[in-house]
Every structure is written in C-alpha cells, then in structure tokens.
Amino acid sequence: MQAMAFKSAQIADSEQQRHMLKIGEVSKRSGIGIEALRFYEKSGLLDKAERTDSGYRMYDVKVMERLTFIKQAQVLGFSLHEIKRIIDEKRAGQSPCADVRELVRLRLHALDERMQEMQRYRQELATTLTEWDEAGEAEGHICGLIEGINIESGINQAKFAGKKK
C-alpha cells in the first residue's frame, strides 16, 4: 500500500514538472529577457518561482498568461508600477477594472493637453519659419535667425549670459 502511495506521489510530481518551465524557457516563449523576468519576480509582478534542489527557478506554465497581461498593459501605456497595483488588487480579490478605466481616463486627458501643446508649438514653429524665409540670411555670432528670436518659455537669456536681470 505504501509503495502504491509513493508511486502516486511520484506520478503527481512528474505531472506537475511537465507544467513547469525553467526561466530560460519562459524567456524564449515570452520574448522577455531573463533579467527582466527576475526583476518582475523581485518587484511582485510575478509570483515567486519554485526552486529546484539545484536552485533553478521553475515557473508554472500559467506565468505565460501573466506575462501576456503585462505586455498588453505596457502597450496601453501602463507603467510597471501601475501594472503591479492592478495585479495586487486582483490578488486581494477585488476587480481592478474601475481603477483601470480611471487611469486610462486620466491618461487620455493628459494626452489631449499634450496634443494641444504640440499644436501650439507647431504653429509657433511654422510662423517662425515663415518669418525666417522672408528674412533670408541674418548675421550673428553663429546664426542670427536663432539668436534674434524672442523665446518666452526658453532659457532666460540674461541669466544664461551671466547678467543680472
């Protein structure tokens, strides 16, 4: 009877090992480097890997689902810190979806502001180029076109030149 129980335990261990992957195999399958995988584990994005007697990390094949999630979240612009927060919420038995929607809402707002800023910048550059095209050449220390421009949000030229304002 004991021999049969021991054999069953060996078969169960063997089955479990078939569903386990060494870190190199996880890296190869996921396209994520070994150092990144170690970092993900250390920072809590991945569950701690089991270790063999010789110290090799062994991951359950389900780690591939987690890595796919991490990649997808990164493509959407989530930082690793934000992804960890989302994973931690799920580990705590809560749905992170409301927080995910709020993060995306905030990111969209910031993106809209940035796009408006870029449109203003583009318009300023276009206006400046038109003026420079009309001016042609301008004498200066290096390039009179650049030296002659009045930059409102740039370097305070009096401070830059070492003069007190």
N, C-alpha and C positions, 0 to 999 in steps of 0.2 A: 504494500500500500504506500509506504514512504517512497519507494522507488518511482511509483507512478506519479505521486505528487511532485517529486523532484523533476521528473521528465516534463510534466505540465508547466512547471515554473520555467524550465529551460526553453520550452516552446514559446511561452509568453514573452520571455526576454528576447528571443530570436525575432518574434513578430515585431516587438517594439523597436528593435535595432533596425529593421527594414524600413521603418518610418522615421528614422533619424538620419540626419545629414551632418557631415563634418563641415566646418566653416568654409573650407575651400570649395566644396560642392555647392553650398549656399551662395557663395560669391560667384561661382561660374554660372549658376542658374539665374541669379538675380541681376547680374551685371554690376553689383555693388562690391567695392573693394573690401578686402579682409579687414583693413584698419578701420574703415567706416563701419563695418559690422561690429567690430569690437567697441567702437565709440557708441554706436546705437545701443548696445547692451549695457555699457557702463552708464549711459545717460538715462536709461529706463525706457527707451523706445521699444526695445525687445526684452522679452523675459530672459532671465538668466539661463544660459545654456547648461545642460547637464555636462558632466565631465567624465571622460573615460578614466580608467585606472592610470593611464599614462598622461592624463591632463588635457587631452584633446577636447575641444568644445564640440558638443553634439546637439544639434537643433532638431526639434520636431518639424516635420515637413510643413506644418501649419505656419511656420515662420515666413514662408513664401507669401501667404496672404497678407501678413503684416507688412512685409517689405513692399508689396504692391500698393497697399494703402498709403504707406509713407511716400512712395514715388508719386502717386496720384495727388496727394495733398501738396507736395512740393511743386508740382506742375501748376496747381491752382494758386500758388504763391504763399502757401503757409510756411512759416519758419519751423525749424525743428522744435523750438520751444513751444510753439502753438500746437504742433502735432502731438507732442508729449502731453500737453494739457488735455487734448481731445481723448487720447488713449487712456489717460488717468481717469477721466470722467467715466469712460466706458468700464474700466476695471472696477470702479466704485459702484457699478450697477446703474448708472444714470445715462440717459441719452444725451450725447453732446451736440445733437443736431441744432438746437436753438442757439447755442454758442457759435457753432459753425456759421449759421446764417448771419449772426450779428457781426462776426469777424469779416465775412465777405461784404456785408453792407458797409462797414467802416472802410474796407479796402477800396470799394467802388467810389465812395465819397472822396477819399484821398486821391484816387486816380483821376476823377473828374477835375479836382482842383489842380492837379499836376498838368493835365491836358490844357486847361485854361491858361496856366502859367506858360506852358510851352507855346501856345498860340500867340500870347503877348510877346514872348521872346522872338518868335518867328517874324512877327510884324515889325518889331524893332530892328531886327537884322535886315529885313527887306528894305525898310526905309533908309537905314544907314547905307546899304549897298547902292541904292538909287542915288543918294547924295554923293557918294564916293565916285560913282560912274560919271556924274556931272562935273565933279571937281577934277577928275583925272589924277595927275600926279600932285603930291603935296610934300614940300620939303620938311624935313625933321631930322632928329637925331638918328633914328632908324627908319621909321615910316611915319610920315606926317599925318597920314589918314588915321592911324590908330592913336597917335599922340594928340591929335586935335579933337578927339571925341570926348564929350562930357558924359562920363559914366556915373549914373546916380547911385546904383546899388553895388558898384565895384569897390576897389581899393580907394580909400581916401588918399588922394594924390599928395596932399600937403604932408600927411604923416609918412607916406611912402618915401617922399623926398627928404625926410628928416626935418621938416619945418614944422613949427607950431602953428596951429590953426588960430 
